[in-house]
Amino acid sequence: MPTIRQVAERAKVSISTVSAVLNQSAYVSPELTLRVEQAARELRYTANAVARGLQSQRTRLIGMLVPDIAEPVYSLMVQGVERSLRQAGYSLLLGSTHNRQREQSRYLGMLRSKQVDGMLLLLGFGPEDEIAEAVESQLPLVFVAREPKSVAGDVVMVDNAEGARKGVAALIARGHRRIGLVVGPRDLAVSRSRIDGWRAALAQAGLGADESLICEGDYTDGSGRAALQKLLALREPPTAVFATGFLMMTGCLAECRALGLAVPSQLELMTWSDSPLLDVFDPPISSVEQPSAEMGERAAELILRRIANKDLPPQTIVLPTHVRLRG
C-alpha cells in the first residue's frame, strides 16, 4: 500500500506539501498541487489512513458530484437524494465541479479519500479516464442525468430526445417556424439527443432543419447571451429559442432585455427546467420539465441497491418529461 512519503518522492515535493494538498490545510501553488494530485492518482494513494484501516466498514456516506449547484435542476436532484438517503440512515457529501475537469478530478480524489460507500455522478465536460479509474476501484457508482460514453454503470436519466421533440413541437404549434436551439457541448450524449429531438420535431412538421440555428453553450448565463447574439445575427433569425439549461435561458433573457426585445411577443423563449422559479418569472417562460427530485430519489435507491449487491447487472432508469406552456 503506498505511503505519503512515496507520493512526496514521486511528486518531488516535501511530505508537508503532500499533506497540505490532500488535506487542503494550506495554500500550495497550482503547479505543485497538480504534481501531488497526479502522483497520488498514479500510486492510488488514499489519504485517510483511518478509513484505509477500516475498509471493511461502511461509512454510511454517499458522495455526489454535480457540475454547478447554481443550476436549479441540480438543487432539486440533491433534495431528492438527501430525502431518500436520510430515510436509509445515510448522509450526503456534495461537491460542485463548475463543469471543469480539474475540479471534477479534485473532488473525485476527495471523495475517494473519505472512503464513501458510493458515488452519484453528474458528469462534467471532458475525458472520462478518471471515471474509468473510479469504476475499476469497484466503488458503487450511479450516473445521474448525463450518461457516460465509455463506462457501463447504473444510470438515472430522462428521454432527452423525446423531451426536446415535444418542446420544439409545442413551439411549432404556436406558429414558430425558425426555432433556435442552445445546447451544451456536443460531445455530451445529452446534447446530441436533444439535437436529435429538435430535428425530429421539425421533420414531423415538414420543416427543414437549418443547422445554423443550433448553438453550443456551457450551461452558464454568459454562454446563453453569446448564443443568442449569434442567432440574432443570422440573415433569418429565429422567432423562438429553446435554451436547454436554466442559466443559459437567463442569459438569453438578459440579452433580450439589453437589446429591447420583448419576450415573448418579439422572441419566445423556452428552457429545460422544472424549477418553481419559472412560475413567478416575468416574462413567462415555457419549459420542458423533468422530474428532478424524483431523479435524485431514484438515484439514491440505485446506489443503496448497488452497495448491497455489487454483482447486480447495471440498470438504466429513464423517466418522462412534459411541456409546461406559459404566457
C-alpha positions as CSV (number, residue, x, y, z in Angstrom):
1,M,0.0,0.0,0.0
2,P,1.6,3.4,-1.0
3,T,2.6,5.8,1.7
4,I,2.6,9.6,1.8
5,R,6.4,9.5,1.6
6,Q,6.2,7.7,-1.7
7,V,3.8,10.3,-3.1
8,A,6.2,13.0,-2.0
9,E,9.1,11.3,-3.7
10,R,7.2,10.8,-7.0
11,A,6.0,14.4,-7.0
12,K,9.4,15.7,-5.9
13,V,8.0,17.7,-3.0
14,S,8.1,17.5,0.8
15,I,5.8,15.4,2.9
16,S,4.3,18.5,4.4
17,T,3.4,19.8,0.9
18,V,1.6,16.5,0.1
19,S,-0.3,16.8,3.3
20,A,-1.3,20.4,2.6
21,V,-2.6,19.5,-0.8
22,L,-4.5,16.4,0.1
23,N,-6.0,17.9,3.3
24,Q,-6.4,21.4,1.8
25,S,-4.9,22.7,5.0
26,A,-2.6,25.4,3.5
27,Y,-2.0,27.2,0.2
28,V,0.1,25.3,-2.4
29,S,0.8,26.7,-5.8
30,P,-1.2,25.3,-8.7
31,E,1.9,23.7,-10.3
32,L,2.8,21.7,-7.1
33,T,-0.8,20.9,-6.5
34,L,-1.1,19.3,-9.9
35,R,2.1,17.3,-9.4
36,V,0.9,16.0,-6.0
37,E,-2.6,15.1,-7.3
38,Q,-1.1,13.3,-10.3
39,A,1.4,11.3,-8.1
40,A,-1.4,10.3,-5.7
41,R,-3.6,9.1,-8.6
42,E,-0.7,7.1,-10.2
43,L,0.0,5.4,-6.9
44,R,-3.7,5.1,-6.0
45,Y,-2.9,6.7,-2.7
46,T,-5.8,7.2,-0.2
47,A,-5.1,10.0,2.3
48,N,-7.5,8.9,5.0
49,A,-5.4,6.4,6.9
50,V,-8.1,5.6,9.5
51,A,-10.6,4.8,6.8
52,R,-7.9,2.8,5.0
53,G,-7.6,0.6,8.1
54,L,-11.3,0.1,8.2
55,Q,-12.0,-0.7,4.6
56,S,-14.4,-3.5,5.6
57,Q,-16.6,-1.0,7.5
58,R,-19.3,1.2,5.9
59,T,-19.1,4.9,6.4
60,R,-22.8,5.5,5.6
61,L,-21.6,8.4,3.5
62,I,-22.6,8.8,-0.2
63,G,-20.7,11.2,-2.4
64,M,-22.4,13.3,-5.1
65,L,-20.7,15.4,-7.7
66,V,-22.7,18.0,-9.6
67,P,-21.5,20.4,-12.4
68,D,-22.9,23.5,-10.9
69,I,-25.2,23.8,-7.8
70,A,-26.4,27.1,-9.1
71,E,-28.4,25.3,-11.8
72,P,-31.9,24.8,-10.2
73,V,-32.4,21.3,-11.6
74,Y,-29.3,20.1,-9.7
75,S,-30.5,21.6,-6.5
76,L,-33.8,19.7,-6.8
77,M,-31.9,16.5,-7.5
78,V,-29.9,17.0,-4.4
79,Q,-33.0,17.4,-2.4
80,G,-34.4,14.2,-3.7
81,V,-31.1,12.3,-3.0
82,E,-30.9,13.7,0.6
83,R,-34.5,12.8,1.3
84,S,-34.0,9.2,0.3
85,L,-30.6,8.8,2.0
86,R,-31.8,10.3,5.2
87,Q,-34.6,7.7,5.4
88,A,-32.0,5.0,4.9
89,G,-29.7,6.4,7.6
90,Y,-27.1,7.7,5.2
91,S,-25.5,11.2,4.8
92,L,-24.5,13.1,1.7
93,L,-21.1,14.5,0.8
94,L,-21.6,17.1,-2.0
95,G,-19.1,18.7,-4.5
96,S,-19.7,21.2,-7.3
97,T,-17.2,21.0,-10.3
98,H,-18.4,24.0,-12.3
99,N,-18.0,21.8,-15.3
100,R,-14.2,21.9,-15.0
101,Q,-12.3,18.7,-15.5
102,R,-9.7,19.6,-12.9
103,E,-12.4,20.3,-10.3
104,Q,-14.1,17.0,-11.0
105,S,-10.8,15.3,-10.7
106,R,-10.0,17.0,-7.4
107,Y,-13.4,16.2,-5.9
108,L,-13.2,12.6,-7.0
109,G,-9.9,12.3,-5.1
110,M,-11.5,13.9,-2.0
111,L,-14.5,11.6,-2.2
112,R,-12.3,8.5,-2.5
113,S,-10.1,9.7,0.4
114,K,-13.2,10.0,2.6
115,Q,-14.0,6.3,1.8
116,V,-17.6,6.9,0.8
117,D,-19.8,3.9,0.3
118,G,-20.8,5.0,-3.2
119,M,-20.9,8.0,-5.6
120,L,-23.6,9.7,-7.6
121,L,-22.1,11.4,-10.6
122,L,-23.5,14.2,-12.8
123,L,-20.6,14.2,-15.3
124,G,-18.8,17.4,-16.2
125,F,-17.1,18.1,-19.5
126,G,-14.0,16.4,-20.8
127,P,-12.4,12.9,-20.8
128,E,-13.7,10.1,-18.7
129,D,-10.4,8.5,-17.8
130,E,-10.7,9.2,-14.1
131,I,-14.3,8.0,-14.1
132,A,-13.0,4.7,-15.5
133,E,-10.5,4.6,-12.7
134,A,-13.3,5.0,-10.2
135,V,-15.2,2.2,-11.8
136,E,-12.1,0.0,-11.6
137,S,-11.8,0.7,-7.9
138,Q,-15.1,-1.1,-7.5
139,L,-16.7,1.8,-5.8
140,P,-20.5,1.7,-6.3
141,L,-21.5,4.4,-8.9
142,V,-24.7,5.8,-10.3
143,F,-24.7,8.2,-13.2
144,V,-27.4,10.9,-13.0
145,A,-28.8,12.9,-15.9
146,R,-25.7,12.6,-18.1
147,E,-24.8,9.1,-19.2
148,P,-21.1,8.3,-19.8
149,K,-19.8,7.4,-23.2
150,S,-17.3,4.8,-22.3
151,V,-18.2,3.4,-18.8
152,A,-21.0,0.9,-18.0
153,G,-23.0,1.5,-14.9
154,D,-26.3,2.4,-13.3
155,V,-28.0,5.4,-14.8
156,V,-31.0,7.6,-14.0
157,M,-32.0,10.0,-16.8
158,V,-34.8,11.3,-18.9
159,D,-35.6,10.7,-22.5
160,N,-33.8,13.8,-23.8
161,A,-34.6,13.3,-27.4
162,E,-38.3,12.9,-26.8
163,G,-38.3,15.9,-24.3
164,A,-36.7,18.1,-26.9
165,R,-39.0,16.9,-29.6
166,K,-42.1,17.7,-27.5
167,G,-40.7,21.1,-26.6
168,V,-40.0,22.1,-30.2
169,A,-43.3,20.6,-31.4
170,A,-45.1,22.9,-28.8
171,L,-43.3,25.9,-30.2
172,I,-44.2,24.9,-33.8
173,A,-47.9,24.6,-32.7
174,R,-47.6,28.2,-31.5
175,G,-46.7,29.3,-35.0
176,H,-43.0,29.3,-35.0
177,R,-41.1,28.0,-38.0
178,R,-37.5,29.0,-37.2
179,I,-36.6,27.8,-33.7
180,G,-33.1,28.3,-32.3
181,L,-31.6,25.6,-30.1
182,V,-29.0,26.2,-27.4
183,V,-27.4,23.0,-26.0
184,G,-24.4,22.0,-24.0
185,P,-21.2,20.8,-25.7
186,R,-21.9,18.3,-28.5
187,D,-19.5,15.7,-27.0
188,L,-22.1,15.2,-24.3
189,A,-24.7,12.5,-25.2
190,V,-27.4,14.6,-23.6
191,S,-26.7,17.4,-26.1
192,R,-26.7,15.1,-29.1
193,S,-30.0,13.6,-28.0
194,R,-31.6,17.0,-27.7
195,I,-30.4,18.0,-31.1
196,D,-32.0,14.7,-32.5
197,G,-35.3,15.7,-30.8
198,W,-35.1,19.2,-32.4
199,R,-34.6,17.7,-35.8
200,A,-37.4,15.1,-35.3
201,A,-40.0,17.8,-34.4
202,L,-39.1,19.9,-37.4
203,A,-39.2,16.8,-39.7
204,Q,-42.6,15.8,-38.4
205,A,-43.9,19.3,-39.1
206,G,-42.4,19.2,-42.7
207,L,-39.9,21.9,-41.8
208,G,-36.3,22.0,-42.8
209,A,-33.6,21.7,-40.1
210,D,-31.3,24.7,-40.6
211,E,-28.2,23.6,-38.6
212,S,-27.1,27.3,-38.2
213,L,-29.9,27.5,-35.6
214,I,-28.0,25.2,-33.3
215,C,-25.6,26.9,-30.8
216,E,-23.4,25.3,-28.2
217,G,-23.1,26.7,-24.7
218,D,-21.6,25.6,-21.4
219,Y,-24.7,25.9,-19.2
220,T,-23.7,29.3,-18.0
221,D,-25.7,32.6,-18.5
222,G,-22.7,34.1,-20.4
223,S,-22.9,31.3,-23.0
224,G,-26.6,31.8,-23.3
225,R,-26.0,35.5,-24.1
226,A,-23.4,34.7,-26.7
227,A,-25.6,32.1,-28.3
228,L,-28.5,34.5,-28.7
229,Q,-26.2,37.1,-30.2
230,K,-25.1,34.6,-32.8
231,L,-28.7,33.5,-33.5
232,L,-30.0,37.1,-33.9
233,A,-27.1,37.8,-36.3
234,L,-28.4,35.3,-38.8
235,R,-29.9,36.5,-42.1
236,E,-33.1,34.9,-41.0
237,P,-33.1,34.9,-37.2
238,P,-35.3,32.6,-35.2
239,T,-38.7,33.7,-33.7
240,A,-38.2,31.3,-30.8
241,V,-35.2,30.0,-28.9
242,F,-35.1,26.8,-26.9
243,A,-32.2,27.1,-24.3
244,T,-31.8,23.7,-22.8
245,G,-30.4,24.9,-19.5
246,F,-31.9,27.3,-16.9
247,L,-28.9,29.6,-16.7
248,M,-28.4,29.6,-20.5
249,M,-32.0,30.8,-20.7
250,T,-31.4,33.6,-18.2
251,G,-28.5,34.7,-20.4
252,C,-30.8,34.7,-23.4
253,L,-33.3,36.8,-21.5
254,A,-30.7,39.2,-20.3
255,E,-29.6,39.8,-23.9
256,C,-33.2,40.3,-25.0
257,R,-33.6,43.0,-22.4
258,A,-30.3,44.6,-23.4
259,L,-31.5,44.8,-27.0
260,G,-35.0,45.9,-26.1
261,L,-36.6,42.7,-27.5
262,A,-40.0,41.9,-25.9
263,V,-40.4,38.4,-24.7
264,P,-42.5,36.5,-25.8
265,S,-44.1,38.9,-28.3
266,Q,-41.0,39.6,-30.3
267,L,-39.0,36.5,-29.4
268,E,-40.3,33.5,-27.4
269,L,-38.0,31.6,-25.0
270,M,-38.3,28.1,-23.8
271,T,-36.0,26.3,-21.3
272,W,-35.4,22.8,-19.8
273,S,-36.2,23.0,-16.1
274,D,-38.8,22.1,-13.5
275,S,-37.7,24.9,-11.2
276,P,-40.6,26.6,-9.3
277,L,-38.9,29.9,-10.0
278,L,-40.4,29.7,-13.5
279,D,-43.9,30.0,-12.0
280,V,-43.1,33.6,-10.9
281,F,-40.9,34.6,-13.9
282,D,-41.8,37.8,-15.7
283,P,-42.0,37.5,-18.6
284,P,-43.4,34.0,-18.6
285,I,-41.0,31.3,-19.9
286,S,-42.3,27.9,-21.2
287,S,-40.3,24.8,-20.3
288,V,-39.7,21.2,-20.8
289,E,-40.0,19.8,-17.3
290,Q,-38.1,16.8,-15.9
291,P,-38.8,15.2,-12.5
292,S,-35.5,16.3,-11.0
293,A,-36.3,15.5,-7.4
294,E,-37.6,12.0,-8.4
295,M,-34.4,11.5,-10.4
296,G,-32.5,12.2,-7.2
297,E,-34.7,9.8,-5.2
298,R,-34.3,7.0,-7.8
299,A,-30.5,7.6,-8.0
300,A,-30.3,7.2,-4.2
301,E,-32.3,4.0,-4.3
302,L,-30.0,2.6,-7.0
303,I,-26.8,3.4,-5.1
304,L,-28.1,1.7,-2.0
305,R,-29.1,-1.3,-4.1
306,R,-25.6,-1.3,-5.7
307,I,-23.9,-1.1,-2.2
308,A,-26.0,-4.1,-1.0
309,N,-25.0,-6.2,-4.1
310,K,-22.2,-5.1,-6.3
311,D,-22.7,-8.1,-8.6
312,L,-26.1,-6.9,-9.9
313,P,-26.2,-6.1,-13.7
314,P,-26.3,-2.3,-14.5
315,Q,-29.7,-0.7,-14.6
316,T,-30.9,2.3,-16.5
317,I,-34.0,4.2,-15.4
318,V,-35.5,6.6,-18.0
319,L,-38.1,9.0,-16.6
320,P,-40.6,11.0,-18.7
321,T,-40.7,14.7,-19.4
322,H,-43.6,17.0,-20.2
323,V,-44.1,20.5,-21.6
324,R,-45.3,23.4,-19.5
325,L,-46.5,26.3,-21.6
326,R,-46.7,29.7,-20.0
327,G,-47.9,33.0,-21.4
